[in-house]
Structures are given as structure tokens and as C-alpha cells.
Amino acid sequence: MSETAATATDTTAADNLSEPSPQEAWDKMPLLQQRAAVFRVQCGRETAEAFVVAFVLALLFRAFIAEAFVIPTGSMAPSLMGAHKDIFCDQCNQQFPIGASLEYREPSTENVVVGGICPNCRHVNSLDLKNNPDDATFSGDRILVSKFAYAISDPDRWDVIVFKVPVNPKQNYIKRLVGLPNETLSIMHGDVYALPNSPTNDNEPGNREGENNGGDITLSGGSQSLGNILRKPPEKLLAMQHLVYDSNHQAAALIEADYPARLQPWRPGLTTPPEDSWDVTRTDAGLTATVDAAEDAEWLRYYHRWPTRDEWERAEAGLSLANVDPYRGRLITDFYAYDAYLFVDSDRVYDLKPSPRGVSRLQRMMGQTRSDGVFKPTYQSGGDLGQFRNHLQYGGTGYAGDGVHWVGDLLVTADVETAAGAKTLTMEIVEAGIQYRCTFDLASGEATLSIEDDEPKLFDAVDSKISNPNPTASTPVTAGSRHQIRFSNCDNELLLWVDDEVIAFNTPTTFNAANFTNPRDTRPVYDGKGNPLDASPVGIAVQGGTATLHQLKIDRDKYYIATKDGNSRMLDYDMPGLSEFAGSVVRVEEIQAVMGEPDIWDQFPGWASRRVVSFPIGEDQFFPMGDNSPESLDARCWAGTKERFGRNRSVDPDAYLFSDASYVPRDLLVGKALAIFWPHPWRSPVPFTPNLQRMRLIR
């Protein structure tokens, strides 16, 4: 063995002595081979360098320029959506989202969303989780965030911002920026107000550069000044609106049952619809209304109404609902279809609960973040939700079947066609008994705004010497033409769009509602069916000719709930005070019932019990709130409520320095949300179908 080994060693040494050195081998190579070898080395090095540079640039891009985020919850819905359902109403075919974030709060699905309520016809939709792939839960919107935006400029009011939440700075939040540094922000009746902080504490109101604010709002007795109402620019107003009604989506069962349309002809003083006025026709394709008006204006009014549960059952059984009062109306409230999710414990639906295990990256890109699970044989997928009996729960609050707060700020969009010879067209929005109107002279196209009450009211003056009763503007709305006209009364300002273009008026269209009514005493007004006011808050009238209404769409503005306590229910009302006044515990459902009883609006003590809350904001401090006000943990109520998720987890004692603060310090700002670049795709008719309509810039 040793001899053999020695021989092998000697042979190897001899071979090494005979091999040329690397330099000698290189010198013997032909010139072309030398060049090829150099190119191979250089290409390999350049490729490696390219990968390294790309990786470094990606890290720099992510750290300093832009980053992608996935929305986890519904606090910004419906502007931005977390885990949710995206369905079409089984009665009127209105598309609407349903929040489903609660399905993802535990490692496995402990609660499952089985239904939702349509915001248009209010039909309760049962989801077919077993057979319809588009009824499954989709992941949240994927958005792109600019991390560089606030390095070169300050955030603007109404920006959608990403920040480290002060109560747990390891976690990113996304909200809309409402309050800016060095002001006191107040919330009253769904609107927000700002009073600049003054070193002398003289409470003098003032405007920020570029903001169009009305007069100072002072509460009764002059004890508290709220400052100026904060008005949303038109593009923000449209981005934040919530659907109330769309005449293009009609429920077939209600048409068959002769349930009265929400749009009804009306004349002052009448208690039943006139037969020689507007003719309303409904089909599966939508609603149209035509009129041939004489010298007097003929009115078509909107009554906010939908069938009760019993009436829906009658309609679906083929029975008549013709006896429903066509002039029955409710108040428009802060109802959120996104929050009106119906859910049950998952063990009533699944034998094997869905979980994140086994879900591939491709499935996640397609919007599926959990396995399908195994359904119980007894679960009737898409069937009557009565199968769950008293185990069915409504939303996170338990009373999500309707809103709780009256919303008077509305946007009305009408697709109107007038014939040659028609004289005037009027659109009206009523709030607190006051009629806000836009009247078109169809001969010239001139639009005139007015505020009508017992006597005309004034808009904000141009200056102290010139009053402003009727702003005017030139428009293309003339007789013999068809236009889409949008008219809004939001944040104490009237706005007008014609064919999606904002119309500029010759004088301010803003006003101070405190000049008309006491802010503390603002309430809906009803003067009987002959003068319904807030019981029919939208109207359209034509005078002196024929016209056709092809579509009427009503949206409401955002309603910010006035609260400072995240541990209690999200309500404006002083519930203990109301209960003391009533002599018994007042339930939220009783307040909701009041919204549908115009005859008792004037006696309801709840209007005066609505809270006003204020938040002082200091230097380099920002106050964000979620668009989904009832289900948003934000600067109103996060202070101290989430310490258990962060405190004592860090060795840095300053990590949760701001956990009790009702603001976001500048150092915790991450960036500005730019765009939804990848919303959930559709799973049918072809899997992975892009959802192009939701790919958009974030307003």
C-alpha cells in the first residue's frame, strides 16, 4: 500500500512539473481565444455588478422614494379597501363592497361574512361562498406610497398619508390628513372646523393660504369658537362621497310588486302625487321620468325609503306593495354598506376552517389569502340567512342595518334632457328646512344659486360693502340639449358641475349656516306632506316645456363622528344624558327609528345631545382620520387604547413616547399614498381577470 502511494505521488509531481503556468498557457492561446476569454470575464463581472446595483437601487427606492403597501383593514373604505367582498346586488345589480377584515383577525377564520346590505335598495344579500368564486373574500388594495413627497414639501390637508401609528410605531397606518399643525380642530355634526392657535389665545379665526373658509362658527352664548369650516376641494369631495341612491339600478321584485318609486311628482300643498305631472317609468334598465310643464314649475321629488323586512318578503313572494305611501320618507343617514356585513361563527359554515397555510404566492396575487376550507354539509350556500337564526350578527356595532346620524350634506347628479322651448330647470337640496337651489335659465344657460327660507339668505359677501344674494355663472345648459348636471351642498358651499366640469361663479358660493340656524339647535324640519322639506331633501323642477330625466344619482358627504373615546360606541349622542332625559335606557335602534318618523323630529331631544369635540394640534403635529368614520381607529380615539400591542415590547423607553397623544408627530410620517396599482382581480369568468376600474390615482 505504501509503495503504491509513493508511486502515485511521484507521478503527480512529474505531471505538475510538465504543466505550463497560467501565464504560459495564456501566451500560447490564439488572439481570438484571448479576446473571447476577456469578454466572458467582463460579462460575468458586469452581470454580477448589475445585480448588485439593481439590488442596492431597489433598497434605496424602497427606503427613500416609493414603496408598495397592502391595505389590511377597512378604516379608509370605500376609498381604499382592506380584506373585503365585492358583490353585485341580487335585486338591483348595484355593485358594492362588504368589509371582511374580521375574517383575518385570527390565524384561522373564526368569523365568516355570509351576507351584506345593498346601499341602493337595502336588500339583504346572501353570499354563495361555495359556488361563486367572486363571493369569496378578496385581499386588500395594493397601493404605491411616495416616501419622498414630504421630504420636499409639507403634507396638504385631505392627503391620504401613511405613518407609523404613535401607539405602536412598529405598525404602519393609512388615513386621511384632516388637521394641520398649529390649529385646534373641532368636529360638530359630521363637519370639521379649524381655529388657528394664537400666542395671545384671542381665538381669532384665520385662513390658511389657499383655503376658502367661511365665517367663524361660534356656539350659543359665545363661549366656544370653532373657527372656520374645512371645505373639501371638488376632487376630494367626489373621492369621499357615499352612494345613497342610483335610479339606474331598480329592483325587479319591487317593480313587480308596485312598490312606489322613490322619485314622485309633487306640488306644494298636495298630499298625494298629481297625475298630470311627471310620468315615472321603471324597468330593469333603470328609471326615466318625463314631463310637459306649463307655465308653473312641475316638481319631481326624492323620498328616501326602502322596503321593510316584511315588505321584502311580500315582494319576493309576488305579493303587492301598492298600498305603501309614496310620500313616506326617512332621513338620509351615515349608513356604510361596507360596515353592514352579516357574519356568523365559522363553525356554522365550515367543518375545516380556511387558514393561510398552503396558499401560494400566485394565489395571493389573485386576491386569495386563505385556503378554501371544507364546508359543512348543512350549510345552504347562498340560501336564506334565516338558516343561522339568532346567531347572525350585523356589522361590528350590531346595529349596522342603517346609520345613526342624520346627513344633510348631499351631492345630486342628474342626466337631464330638455326640449326646445323649455324655460327653466331647477335643482334643489334641502338641509335643516332650508332650500338650496340652482336654477338654469334655459334660454341663456345662466345658472343662478339661491338660499330659500322664510326669506332669501345671503352667501358670503365679496367685501363688507357688497352683499351676495345670488351668484351666477354661464353654462351650456340650454333648451334642446342634454347634460349631466351635478349639484352639491357640502361644507357650507354650493358647487356645480356640468358634464364633469366645475362651473365657476361670479361671486362666492360659500355661506355661513350659523347665520341661518343656531348650530347647537340644527335639526331636520318637516311641515307635512304638502311641504316635506327634510323628508324629501332632493327635488328637480322644469317650467314651460318638456323634459326627460334619464338618471338621478344621490350621494352623501363624509360624516365624521365626534368622539374622543375609542372604548365606547362610535356615536355623536350623549347616550347617558339621553337615557336620563327619557327615564330609561335609550337604545341605538330607537334613534334609528326616529329617523323614519318625520312627525316627531321636532320633539327628539337627541339633536341637542350631539357632542362637539376639539383637539389642539401643536407644532409639527398632524391629525389624521379614516374615511370609514364608524370603524376607524384614528387620532380621535387611539390615545392609550392600543398600548397593550406595543408598550413593554421594546428596550427603547422612547419607542412609545406618543402613545397617549391625539396626533402624529412629523417624525412618524412615512409618505403620501399615490395610486391603487393592484386591486383584487376577478376570479370569473376567467381567473386572474384584472380589476381595471379600480386602478387609479388616490384622491
C-alpha positions in Angstrom: 0.0 0.0 0.0 2.8 2.4 0.9 4.7 1.6 -2.3 1.6 2.3 -4.4 1.0 5.6 -2.7 4.6 6.7 -3.2 4.4 5.9 -6.9 1.2 7.9 -7.4 2.8 10.8 -5.6 5.9 10.8 -7.8 3.7 10.6 -10.9 1.6 13.6 -9.8 4.7 15.7 -9.1 6.1 14.9 -12.5 2.9 15.9 -14.2 2.9 19.2 -12.3 6.4 20.0 -13.5 5.4 19.4 -17.1 2.1 21.6 -16.9 2.6 25.2 -18.2 2.0 28.1 -15.9 -1.2 30.2 -16.3 0.8 33.0 -18.0 2.4 30.5 -20.4 -1.0 29.0 -21.2 -2.3 32.5 -21.9 0.6 33.4 -24.1 0.1 30.2 -26.2 -3.6 31.0 -26.8 -4.6 32.5 -30.2 -5.6 36.1 -30.1 -9.3 35.4 -30.8 -9.5 33.0 -27.8 -7.8 35.6 -25.6 -10.4 38.2 -26.6 -13.3 35.7 -26.0 -11.9 34.9 -22.6 -11.7 38.6 -21.7 -15.3 39.1 -22.8 -16.5 36.2 -20.7 -14.8 37.5 -17.6 -16.0 41.1 -18.2 -19.6 40.0 -18.9 -19.7 37.9 -15.8 -18.4 40.7 -13.7 -20.8 43.2 -15.3 -23.7 40.9 -14.8 -22.8 40.5 -11.1 -22.3 44.2 -10.8 -25.7 44.9 -12.4 -27.4 42.6 -10.0 -25.7 44.3 -7.1 -26.5 47.8 -8.4 -30.2 46.8 -9.1 -30.5 45.4 -5.5 -29.0 48.5 -4.0 -31.2 50.8 -6.1 -34.3 48.7 -5.1 -33.4 49.1 -1.5 -32.8 52.8 -1.9 -36.0 53.2 -3.9 -38.0 51.4 -1.2 -36.3 53.2 1.6 -36.4 56.8 0.2 -38.6 57.1 -2.9 -41.6 54.7 -3.1 -42.9 51.5 -1.5 -45.9 49.2 -2.1 -48.3 48.6 0.8 -51.3 46.3 1.2 -54.4 47.8 2.9 -55.2 45.5 5.8 -58.4 46.9 7.2 -61.5 48.9 6.1 -60.7 52.2 8.0 -60.5 54.0 4.7 -63.3 52.3 2.9 -64.7 52.6 0.4 -61.8 54.9 -0.9 -59.3 52.2 0.0 -60.4 48.7 1.0 -58.9 46.0 3.2 -60.0 42.4 3.1 -63.5 42.6 1.6 -66.2 41.1 -0.6 -67.1 42.8 -3.9 -70.6 41.9 -5.0 -73.5 42.9 -7.2 -76.9 43.2 -5.5 -79.1 40.2 -6.4 -82.1 42.5 -6.7 -80.9 45.8 -8.3 -77.4 44.8 -9.6 -75.7 47.7 -7.8 -72.1 46.9 -7.2 -70.9 47.4 -3.6 -68.1 46.2 -1.3 -68.6 44.5 2.1 -65.9 44.6 4.8 -64.4 41.2 5.7 -61.3 42.2 7.7 -62.7 40.3 10.8 -62.1 37.0 9.0 -58.4 37.7 9.2 -58.1 38.8 12.8 -57.1 35.3 13.9 -54.7 32.7 12.5 -57.6 30.7 11.3 -61.0 32.1 10.3 -63.1 32.3 13.4 -65.9 34.5 11.9 -67.1 34.4 8.4 -69.1 37.1 6.4 -72.2 35.5 4.9 -74.1 38.5 3.7 -74.3 42.2 3.1 -76.8 45.0 2.7 -77.1 46.9 -0.7 -76.7 50.7 -0.2 -79.1 51.3 -3.1 -82.2 49.1 -2.5 -81.2 47.9 1.0 -81.9 44.2 0.1 -80.0 41.8 2.3 -77.8 39.7 0.0 -76.8 36.2 0.9 -73.4 35.2 -0.3 -72.8 31.9 -2.2 -69.4 31.1 -0.7 -69.4 27.5 -2.0 -70.3 28.1 -5.7 -69.5 31.7 -6.6 -65.7 32.4 -6.6 -66.4 36.2 -6.7 -68.3 35.9 -3.4 -65.1 34.8 -1.6 -63.0 37.2 0.4 -60.5 39.3 -1.5 -57.3 40.7 -0.1 -56.9 44.5 0.4 -55.9 47.1 -2.2 -52.2 47.2 -3.1 -51.1 50.8 -3.2 -48.0 52.8 -4.1 -46.7 55.3 -1.5 -44.3 58.1 -2.2 -41.8 58.3 0.7 -40.1 61.3 -0.9 -43.1 63.6 -1.1 -42.9 65.0 2.4 -39.1 65.4 2.3 -39.5 68.3 -0.1 -42.9 69.7 1.0 -45.3 69.7 3.9 -48.4 67.4 3.7 -51.6 69.1 2.4 -54.9 68.8 4.1 -57.0 65.9 2.8 -53.9 64.0 1.6 -54.1 60.2 2.2 -51.0 59.6 4.3 -49.1 56.6 5.6 -47.4 56.9 9.0 -46.1 55.0 12.0 -49.0 54.9 14.5 -47.9 56.6 17.7 -49.5 53.9 19.9 -47.4 51.2 18.2 -44.6 52.7 16.0 -43.7 49.3 14.5 -47.0 49.4 12.6 -48.0 51.5 9.5 -51.4 53.1 9.4 -53.1 54.9 6.4 -55.6 57.7 7.0 -56.6 61.0 5.5 -54.9 64.1 6.9 -57.5 66.5 8.3 -55.9 68.6 11.0 -52.6 70.5 10.4 -50.0 71.9 12.8 -50.8 74.9 15.0 -54.6 74.8 15.0 -57.4 73.5 17.1 -59.6 71.0 15.2 -63.2 70.6 16.1 -65.9 68.1 15.0 -69.5 69.0 15.1 -72.5 67.4 13.3 -70.2 65.5 10.9 -68.2 68.5 9.8 -64.8 69.6 10.8 -63.7 73.1 11.8 -60.2 74.7 12.4 -59.2 77.6 14.6 -55.6 78.7 14.2 -53.7 78.6 17.5 -52.8 82.1 18.7 -50.0 83.0 21.0 -52.3 85.5 22.7 -55.2 83.0 22.9 -57.6 85.5 21.4 -59.4 82.9 19.4 -59.2 85.0 16.3 -60.2 83.0 13.2 -58.0 83.0 10.2 -57.5 81.2 6.9 -54.5 79.1 5.7 -53.2 80.1 2.4 -55.1 78.6 -0.4 -58.1 77.6 1.7 -61.6 79.0 1.1 -63.2 79.2 4.5 -66.4 80.8 5.6 -67.2 82.9 8.6 -66.3 81.9 12.1 -68.7 79.4 13.9 -69.4 80.4 17.5 -71.7 78.3 19.6 -74.6 79.8 21.6 -73.5 82.1 24.3 -70.2 82.9 22.6 -68.4 80.5 25.0 -66.7 78.5 22.3 -65.4 79.4 18.9 -64.8 76.6 16.5 -63.2 78.7 13.7 -63.9 78.1 10.1 -65.5 75.0 8.5 -63.0 73.0 6.5 -64.1 72.6 2.9 -63.0 69.8 0.6 -61.9 70.7 -2.9 -64.2 69.3 -5.6 -61.9 66.3 -6.4 -61.7 65.3 -2.8 -65.4 65.7 -2.3 -66.1 63.3 -5.2 -63.4 60.8 -3.9 -65.0 60.7 -0.4 -68.7 60.5 -1.3 -71.0 57.6 -0.4 -73.8 56.3 -2.5 -77.4 56.9 -1.3 -79.5 56.1 -4.5 -79.0 55.4 -8.2 -82.1 55.4 -10.3 -80.3 53.3 -12.9 -80.5 50.3 -10.6 -84.0 49.2 -10.0 -85.1 46.0 -8.1 -87.2 43.8 -10.3 -89.2 42.4 -7.4 -90.2 45.9 -6.3 -91.3 46.9 -9.8 -93.5 43.7 -10.0 -95.0 44.4 -6.6 -95.8 48.0 -7.5 -93.7 49.3 -4.7 -93.8 53.1 -5.1 -90.7 54.7 -6.8 -88.6 56.9 -4.7 -89.0 59.7 -7.2 -92.5 61.1 -7.1 -94.3 64.0 -8.8 -95.2 66.7 -6.3 -96.8 70.1 -6.0 -96.9 72.4 -3.0 -99.7 71.6 -0.6 -100.7 68.2 -2.2 -100.6 65.1 0.0 -100.8 62.6 -2.9 -98.9 62.6 -6.2 -100.6 64.6 -9.0 -101.5 62.5 -12.1 -100.9 65.3 -14.6 -97.2 66.0 -13.8 -94.1 63.9 -14.1 -94.6 60.4 -15.6 -92.2 57.9 -13.9 -91.3 54.6 -15.7 -89.2 51.8 -14.2 -87.7 48.8 -15.9 -84.8 46.5 -15.3 -82.7 49.0 -17.3 -83.5 51.9 -14.9 -85.9 54.7 -14.3 -86.9 57.5 -16.6 -89.2 60.4 -15.9 -90.8 62.8 -18.4 -92.8 65.9 -18.0 -94.6 68.5 -20.2 -94.7 71.5 -17.9 -96.9 74.5 -18.5 -96.2 78.0 -17.0 -95.9 76.6 -13.5 -92.9 74.6 -12.4 -93.5 70.8 -12.1 -91.6 69.1 -9.3 -90.2 65.6 -9.1 -89.0 64.8 -5.5 -86.9 62.1 -3.9 -88.2 60.2 -0.9 -85.6 58.3 1.0 -87.3 55.0 1.6 -86.8 51.2 1.2 -88.9 48.2 2.0 -89.0 46.8 5.5 -88.1 43.1 6.0 -91.7 42.1 5.9 -92.3 44.1 2.7 -89.3 42.5 1.0 -90.7 39.1 1.9 -94.0 40.1 0.3 -92.4 41.4 -2.8 -90.3 38.2 -3.2 -93.4 36.1 -2.7 -95.1 38.0 -5.6 -97.5 40.0 -3.4 -98.5 43.6 -3.9 -96.9 46.6 -2.1 -99.0 49.2 -3.9 -100.5 50.4 -0.6 -97.2 51.8 0.6 -97.4 55.6 1.0 -95.5 57.1 -1.9 -94.7 60.2 0.2 -93.2 58.2 3.1 -89.6 59.4 3.7 -86.8 58.9 6.1 -83.7 60.9 6.8 -80.5 60.1 4.9 -78.0 58.8 7.5 -74.4 57.8 7.7 -75.1 54.3 6.6 -72.0 52.4 5.4 -72.6 49.3 3.3 -69.0 48.4 3.9 -69.8 48.1 7.6 -73.1 46.3 7.1 -71.5 42.9 6.9 -73.5 39.9 8.2 -71.4 37.3 9.9 -71.6 34.1 12.0 -69.1 31.9 13.8 -67.2 30.0 11.2 -68.1 26.6 12.7 -71.6 27.2 11.4 -70.2 27.3 7.8 -67.1 25.2 7.8 -66.0 21.8 9.0 -62.4 22.8 8.3 -61.8 26.5 8.6 -59.9 28.5 6.0 -56.3 29.4 7.0 -53.2 31.0 5.4 -51.4 27.7 5.3 -50.9 26.2 1.8 -51.7 29.4 -0.1 -49.2 30.1 -2.9 -47.7 33.4 -3.9 -49.7 33.3 -7.1 -52.9 32.7 -5.2 -52.1 35.8 -3.1 -51.6 37.9 -6.2 -55.0 36.7 -7.4 -56.6 38.0 -4.2 -56.8 34.8 -2.2 -55.0 34.9 1.1 -56.6 31.8 2.8 -57.4 28.2 1.8 -61.0 27.5 0.8 -61.8 25.4 3.8 -64.3 22.5 3.9 -68.0 23.4 4.1 -70.5 21.8 6.4 -73.0 19.6 4.6 -75.8 21.5 6.4 -74.7 25.0 5.2 -77.0 26.3 2.5 -74.6 28.4 0.4 -76.4 31.4 -1.0 -79.6 30.4 0.8 -81.9 32.3 3.2 -79.8 33.8 6.0 -82.6 32.7 8.4 -80.8 29.4 8.5 -78.5 30.9 11.1 -81.4 32.1 13.2 -80.3 34.3 16.1 -76.6 33.5 15.5 -76.4 36.1 12.7 -74.7 39.3 13.7 -74.9 42.7 11.9 -71.6 44.6 11.5 -69.1 45.4 14.2 -71.6 47.5 16.0 -74.6 45.2 16.0 -76.9 48.0 14.6 -75.3 48.4 11.1 -78.6 47.9 9.2 -78.8 51.7 9.0 -76.8 54.7 10.0 -77.4 56.6 13.3 -76.5 60.2 12.3 -78.5 62.4 10.0 -76.5 63.6 7.0 -77.7 66.8 5.3 -74.7 67.4 3.0 -75.6 65.8 -0.3 -74.5 65.6 -4.0 -77.1 65.2 -6.7 -76.3 64.1 -10.2 -79.0 64.4 -12.9 -78.9 63.3 -16.5 -81.4 65.7 -18.0 -82.6 66.4 -21.5 -84.8 69.4 -22.2 -86.8 70.1 -25.4 -86.5 73.3 -27.4 -88.7 76.0 -25.8 -88.4 74.9 -22.2 -87.8 77.9 -19.9 -86.2 76.9 -16.6 -84.6 73.9 -14.8 -84.2 73.9 -11.1 -82.3 71.5 -8.8 -82.9 71.7 -5.0 -81.2 70.2 -1.9 -82.9 70.7 1.5 -81.0 70.8 4.8 -82.5 71.8 8.1 -85.5 73.1 6.4 -83.5 75.5 4.2 -83.8 75.1 0.4 -80.5 75.4 -1.6 -81.3 75.8 -5.3 -79.6 76.1 -8.6 -81.9 77.5 -11.3 -81.0 77.4 -15.0 -82.4 79.9 -17.5 -82.7 77.6 -20.5 -82.8 80.4 -22.9 -79.4 81.8 -22.0 -77.8 78.9 -20.0 -77.2 81.2 -17.0 -77.2 79.4 -13.6 -78.3 81.2 -10.5 -77.8 80.0 -6.9 -80.2 80.9 -4.1 -80.8 80.0 -0.5 -84.5 80.0 0.3 -86.2 80.0 3.7 -89.0 82.3 5.0 -86.9 84.9 3.3 -83.9 84.7 1.0 -80.5 84.2 2.7 -77.1 85.6 1.7 -73.9 83.9 0.6 -70.5 85.1 1.9 -70.0 88.7 0.7 -67.4 89.8 -1.7 -66.5 92.6 0.7 -68.1 94.5 3.5 -69.9 96.8 1.1 -71.3 94.4 -1.4 -73.9 91.7 -0.4 -74.1 88.4 -2.3 -77.7 87.1 -2.6 -77.4 85.2 -5.9 -74.1 84.0 -7.5 -74.5 83.5 -11.3 -72.5 81.6 -13.9 -72.6 80.9 -17.6 -73.2 77.2 -18.6 -74.0 75.2 -21.7 -77.3 74.0 -20.2 -79.9 75.4 -22.6 -83.2 74.2 -24.0 -82.9 71.4 -26.6 -79.8 69.9 -25.0 -78.8 67.0 -22.7 -76.3 67.3 -19.9 -75.1 65.6 -16.8 -75.5 68.1 -14.0 -74.1 67.6 -10.5 -75.2 70.0 -7.7 -73.9 69.7 -4.2 -74.4 71.3 -0.8 -71.4 70.2 1.3 -69.3 72.0 4.0 -71.4 75.2 3.7 -70.7 75.6 0.0 -72.7 75.1 -3.2 -70.8 73.6 -6.1 -72.0 72.9 -9.7 -70.5 70.6 -12.3 -71.8 70.3 -15.9 -70.6 67.3 -17.8 -67.9 66.7 -15.1 -66.5 70.3 -15.4 -66.7 72.5 -12.3 -68.5 75.7 -13.1 -67.0 79.0 -11.8 -69.5 81.6 -10.4 -69.0 85.4 -10.4 -69.2 85.7 -6.6 -68.5 83.3 -3.7 -70.8 80.3 -3.4 -69.9 79.7 0.3 -72.1 80.7 3.2 -72.2 80.5 7.0 -75.0 78.3 8.1 -74.7 79.7 11.6 -76.3 82.9 10.2 -79.5 80.8 9.4 -79.8 78.5 12.4 -78.3 78.1 15.8 -75.5 75.4 15.3 -76.5 73.6 18.6 -80.2 73.6 17.5 -79.7 72.4 13.9 -82.3 69.7 13.2 -84.4 68.3 10.3 -87.6 70.1 9.6 -91.0 68.6 8.4 -94.1 70.6 7.6 -96.4 67.8 6.4 -96.6 66.1 3.0 -97.5 69.3 1.3 -94.2 70.8 2.4 -91.9 67.8 3.3 -88.6 69.7 3.5 -86.0 67.3 5.0 -88.4 64.3 4.5 -87.8 64.8 0.8 -84.4 66.5 0.6 -83.9 66.4 -3.2 -86.0 67.9 -5.9 -85.9 68.8 -9.6 -88.3 71.0 -11.5 -89.0 72.1 -15.0 -91.0 75.0 -16.2 -92.5 75.9 -19.6 -91.7 72.9 -21.7 -90.9 69.2 -21.9 -88.0 67.4 -20.3 -86.7 63.9 -19.7 -84.8 62.7 -16.6 -82.7 59.8 -17.7 -80.9 59.2 -14.4 -80.8 60.6 -10.9 -78.0 59.7 -8.5 -77.7 60.9 -4.9 -74.5 60.7 -2.8 -73.8 61.9 0.7 -70.7 63.6 2.1 -68.4 62.2 4.7 -69.8 62.3 8.3 -67.1 62.5 11.0 -68.3 61.2 14.3 -67.5 63.4 17.3 -65.8 61.2 19.8 -62.7 61.1 22.0 -63.2 57.6 23.4 -62.2 54.5 21.4 -63.6 52.2 24.1 -67.2 53.2 23.7 -69.6 53.1 20.7 -68.9 55.5 17.9 -71.8 57.9 18.4 -72.2 61.7 18.4 -75.0 61.4 21.0 -74.6 61.8 24.8 -76.3 58.4 25.5 -76.3 58.7 29.3 -77.8 62.1 29.0 -80.5 60.9 26.6 -81.3 58.0 28.9 -81.6 60.3 31.9 -83.9 62.6 29.9 -86.1 59.6 28.8 -86.1 58.0 32.2 -84.9 54.7 30.8 -82.1 53.3 28.8 -82.2 54.6 25.2 -81.1 52.1 22.6 -79.4 53.0 19.3 -82.2 51.2 17.4 -84.7 53.7 18.9 -82.7 56.5 17.5 -82.7 54.8 14.1 -86.4 54.5 14.3 -86.7 58.3 14.9 -85.0 58.8 11.5 -88.1 57.4 9.8 -90.7 59.3 11.8 -90.9 62.9 10.5 -93.8 63.8 12.8 -91.6 63.5 15.9 -88.4 65.0 14.6 -89.1 68.3 16.3 -89.5 66.7 19.7 -86.5 64.4 19.5 -84.0 65.5 22.3 -81.1 63.8 20.6 -80.4 66.7 18.2 -79.3 68.8 21.2 -77.3 66.0 22.7 -74.9 65.7 19.8 -71.3 66.3 21.0 -68.8 68.8 19.9 -65.1 67.7 20.4 -61.9 69.7 20.0 -58.3 68.7 19.6 -55.4 71.2 19.9 -52.6 70.5 17.5 -49.1 71.8 18.1 -46.0 72.4 16.0 -45.1 69.5 13.7 -48.2 67.6 14.7 -50.8 66.2 12.3 -54.3 64.9 12.9 -55.5 62.1 10.6 -58.9 60.4 10.4 -60.2 57.4 8.5 -62.8 57.8 5.7 -64.8 55.0 7.3 -65.6 57.0 10.4 -67.5 54.5 12.5 -64.8 51.8 12.1 -61.6 53.8 12.1 -59.1 53.8 15.0 -57.6 57.2 14.4 -56.4 60.4 16.1 -59.8 60.9 17.6 -59.7 57.9 19.8 -56.4 55.9 19.6 -54.7 57.7 22.5 -54.0 55.0 25.1 -56.3 52.4 23.5 -53.6 50.2 21.9 -50.7 50.3 24.4 -51.1 46.6 25.0 -50.0 46.0 21.4 -46.7 47.8 21.8 -45.6 49.0 25.2 -43.0 47.0 27.0 -42.0 45.2 23.8 -39.1 47.5 23.1 -35.9 48.1 25.0 -36.2 51.7 23.9 -38.2 53.7 26.5 -39.0 56.4 23.9 -40.5 54.0 21.4 -44.0 54.7 22.6 -43.4 58.3 23.6 -46.6 59.4 21.8 -48.9 56.5 22.8 -51.2 58.9 24.7 -51.2 61.6 22.0 -54.1 62.5 19.7 -51.8 63.4 16.8 -49.0 62.1 14.6 -45.6 63.8 15.1 -43.8 64.7 11.9 -41.1 62.2 12.6 -43.6 59.3 12.2 -44.8 60.3 8.7 -43.9 57.7 6.1 -45.3 59.2 2.9 -48.2 60.1 0.6 -50.4 57.4 -1.0 -50.3 57.8 -4.7 -52.2 55.1 -6.5 -54.0 51.8 -6.3 -51.8 49.8 -8.7 -53.2 46.4 -8.0 -56.7 46.0 -6.6 -58.2 42.5 -6.3 -58.6 40.7 -9.6 -61.8 38.9 -10.5 -62.0 35.1 -10.4 -64.7 34.8 -13.1 -65.4 34.4 -15.9 -61.7 33.9 -16.3 -59.4 33.6 -13.2 -57.0 36.5 -12.7 -59.1 39.0 -14.6 -57.6 42.4 -13.9 -59.9 44.8 -12.0 -59.1 47.8 -14.2 -61.8 50.1 -12.9 -60.2 50.4 -9.5 -56.7 51.0 -10.8 -56.5 54.8 -10.2 -54.8 57.7 -8.5 -55.7 58.2 -4.9 -57.5 61.4 -4.3 
